[in-house]
Amino acid sequence: MTPAVIAEQVSVIYGQGETAVYALNAVDIQVDPGEMLALMGPSGSGKTTLLMVLGGLMRPTLGEVRVQGRAIRDLSEMERSSLRLGLMGFVFQSYNLFPALTALENVQLALELKGRPLTEAATLLSQVGLAGRLRGYPAQLSGGEKQRVAIARALAGDPGILLADEPTAALDTTHGMAVVELLRRIAHEQGRAIVIVTHDPRVGQMADRLVTIADGRIC
């Protein structure tokens, strides 16, 4: 089985010489299809930086990232953007929904960008339990519902990799754990690789694997 994403001796360095700061320091990590991995650590430990590197949103100073076997560090911005569009979905704690669009329209927009039939939007929202909220605007949805719309949007185009940055931070315990359970089910039933950056130890307990990072290093 080809790993979904691998980081090999990845470092992100700001500055030079004695003043150099390592946001990531020789990090090795692998995530496989069908696995939900939780990435935990204190604020400033490098969690979000690693997520951005894995997602091709940031180029590492040293090391290599391979997405489904393809090295991406030296790809052009356009090539990395195309790779993200085709192979990855992103979920953020702030939802990033368009307030003037309904739940259905938010997902349809992602499908349009990926050249997929807009009719898939209703199916995706149904998969996350929102079949009855298609016409709801973000202001009319609960935090848990908005996060599920964001997950449905991230699933548009059938990406093999989902990267989630603190997806439960803005939610209460009940809604937060429901979102994590949904992500775990998606990983197991659909064979997607999911990486969740989190401060919440309960998320770590629900993950297939917990990786801790501190001072830019995997512990």
Number of C-alpha atoms within 10 A of each C-alpha: 6 11 14 22 22 22 22 15 16 25 24 22 15 13 9 8 7 6 8 10 15 17 21 27 21 16 20 16 15 14 21 21 20 21 21 29 25 24 27 25 21 13 11 13 19 24 29 20 18 26 20 16 22 27 25 23 15 16 22 24 15 17 17 22 27 18 23 17 12 14 14 19 19 12 14 10 13 9 13 19 14 13 17 18 17 17 17 24 24 22 23 20 17 16 19 13 19 13 12 11 16 21 30 26 21 23 27 23 18 20 22 13 11 15 12 16 12 17 11 16 25 20 15 23 24 16 15 19 15 20 14 10 18 18 13 17 19 22 11 14 15 12 20 21 20 23 28 27 30 26 27 27 26 24 25 27 21 17 17 23 31 24 23 24 20 20 24 28 15 16 17 12 12 10 18 21 17 16 22 20 15 16 24 22 15 21 24 16 10 13 16 26 26 29 25 28 24 22 18 15 13 13 23 22 11 16 22 15 14 18 16 15 20 18 18 23 19 20 10
